[in-house]
Amino acid sequence: MAYDEKFKISVVKFHLKGETMDVAAGVFSVSKGAISGWVSEFRRTGRIQKKIQDREHKRKVTPGRIDEFLLRNPHGDQQEMAIAFGCTNQSVSAALRKFGYSKKNSAWRTGRPTP
């Protein structure tokens, strides 16, 4: 759960005035682990900042990469794709299913319209 910065500071100040983390956790209905992290950050930096989460990551298996692989290796299998993409067979299998690929009579097909 994301807590407001002012709320976090209130909890930290309450604890730093001499209350235990158990008491602070009960009063504010927050876990002791969260309070511990906030107190550590406050002692280390003198403030509590909102954490920015990096949700961007480059996907290893995309429709474009699959198409490119299948142009070079039309009869390649999932294990070869996994090695080429640097991921697991399960990741390739899930991506193939998600993007509508299937293997019929040793040739790959897709349910997607071709451009």
Secondary structure, DSSP 8 states (H G I E B T S, - for coil): ----HHHHHHHHHHHHTT--HHHHHHHHT--HHHHHHHHHHHHHHSS------------S--HHHHHHHHHH-TT--HHHHHHHHTS-HHHHHHHHHHTTEEEETTEEEESS---
